[in-house]
Amino acid sequence: MNALAIIAALVGVLAAGVIYGTDVFCALVQRPALAQLDDVTMTAAMGRVHQYGDRRLPAPGVIGILAAVTATAAAAGIALIALLTWLGLYLRVAAPINRALTAAAIAHVTPGNARALQLRWDSIITARALLMAAAVAGLAASAATH
């Protein structure tokens, strides 16, 4: 493979690694920590986390997807499928919850379904982390074989 594809795969590894690390942290640390908080504190904390995350994390996500497209080969194709599946989960489940908790935190209100919202978000974080693991591994394998 040419130098552009190798560079694209490496950039993809780095960009997807940002999201992977974030999701793994959320699965291993944030989820159990939030389960110990009252709804008011959980809503305020997660609303603010989503406020910044939804503003700052699209860049590495998009970069990872574009890098996977650029470096598409067998391994990178797996990465692309994993990234697009992750994006589908994010857009269908996580993003609406992020917006709801962000709005609640900004308004200093606690929705009656705050815990249910967080539990729904938590319900896909392991799948998201595993999909990012597949993406990072696929991109790394693509870079290593070229």
C-alpha positions in Angstrom: 0.0 0.0 0.0 1.2 3.5 -0.6 2.3 6.0 1.9 -1.0 7.9 1.9 -2.9 4.8 2.9 -0.4 4.1 5.7 -0.6 7.6 7.0 -4.4 7.6 6.7 -4.6 4.3 8.7 -2.3 5.7 11.4 -4.3 8.9 11.7 -7.4 6.8 11.9 -5.8 4.8 14.7 -5.1 7.9 16.7 -8.5 9.5 16.0 -10.5 6.3 16.8 -8.2 5.8 19.8 -9.5 9.0 21.3 -13.1 7.8 21.1 -12.1 4.3 22.2 -10.3 5.6 25.3 -13.3 7.7 26.1 -15.8 4.9 25.8 -13.6 2.4 27.7 -13.2 5.0 30.5 -17.0 5.5 30.5 -17.6 1.7 30.6 -15.1 1.0 33.3 -15.1 4.1 35.5 -17.9 6.5 34.7 -20.9 4.1 34.6 -20.3 2.6 38.1 -19.4 6.0 39.6 -22.6 7.6 38.3 -24.6 4.7 39.7 -23.6 6.0 43.2 -24.8 9.6 42.6 -28.2 11.0 43.3 -30.2 12.1 40.2 -29.5 15.8 40.6 -25.8 15.3 40.8 -25.8 12.7 38.0 -27.8 15.0 35.7 -25.6 18.0 36.3 -22.4 16.1 35.9 -23.4 14.1 32.8 -25.2 17.1 31.2 -21.9 19.1 31.4 -19.8 16.1 30.2 -22.1 15.7 27.2 -22.1 19.5 26.6 -18.4 19.4 26.1 -18.1 15.9 24.6 -20.6 16.5 21.9 -18.8 19.7 20.9 -15.3 18.3 21.0 -15.5 14.6 20.2 -17.1 14.7 16.7 -13.7 15.9 15.2 -11.8 12.7 16.1 -14.8 10.6 15.2 -15.1 12.1 11.8 -11.3 12.0 11.3 -11.4 8.3 12.2 -14.2 7.5 9.7 -12.5 9.5 6.9 -9.2 7.9 7.6 -10.8 4.4 7.5 -12.4 5.3 4.2 -9.1 6.5 2.8 -7.2 3.4 4.0 -9.9 0.9 3.1 -8.5 -2.5 2.6 -9.5 -5.8 4.3 -8.6 -4.8 7.8 -9.6 -1.2 7.4 -12.9 -2.3 5.9 -13.7 -4.0 9.2 -12.7 -0.8 11.0 -15.0 1.2 8.7 -17.9 -1.1 9.5 -17.2 -0.9 13.2 -17.0 2.9 13.1 -20.2 3.3 11.1 -22.0 0.9 13.4 -20.7 2.8 16.4 -21.9 6.0 14.8 -25.4 4.5 14.3 -25.6 3.6 18.0 -24.3 7.0 19.0 -26.8 8.9 16.8 -29.8 6.7 17.6 -29.3 6.2 21.4 -26.5 8.3 22.9 -26.9 11.7 21.2 -30.5 12.3 22.1 -29.7 11.4 25.7 -26.7 13.6 25.7 -28.8 16.5 24.4 -31.5 15.9 27.1 -29.0 15.8 29.9 -27.0 18.8 28.6 -30.2 20.9 28.4 -31.2 19.8 31.9 -27.8 20.7 33.3 -27.8 24.1 31.6 -31.3 24.8 32.9 -30.4 23.5 36.4 -33.3 21.0 36.3 -33.4 17.3 36.9 -35.7 15.4 34.5 -38.0 12.8 36.2 -36.5 10.2 33.9 -32.8 11.2 34.5 -31.8 7.8 35.9 -33.6 6.0 33.0 -31.8 8.2 30.5 -28.4 7.4 32.0 -29.2 3.7 32.2 -30.2 3.7 28.5 -26.9 5.5 27.7 -25.0 3.0 29.8 -26.7 0.1 28.1 -24.7 0.6 24.9 -21.4 1.8 26.2 -19.9 -1.7 26.3 -20.9 -2.3 22.7 -19.5 1.1 21.7 -16.2 0.3 23.4 -16.0 -3.1 21.7 -16.9 -1.5 18.3 -14.1 1.1 18.8 -11.7 -1.8 19.8 -12.5 -3.5 16.5 -12.0 -0.2 14.6 -8.7 0.6 16.3 -7.5 -3.0 15.8 -8.6 -3.0 12.1 -6.9 0.3 11.4 -3.7 -0.8 13.2 -3.7 -4.1 11.3 -4.2 -2.2 8.0 -1.2 0.1 8.9 1.0 -2.8 9.9 0.3 -4.8 6.7 1.2 -1.9 4.5 
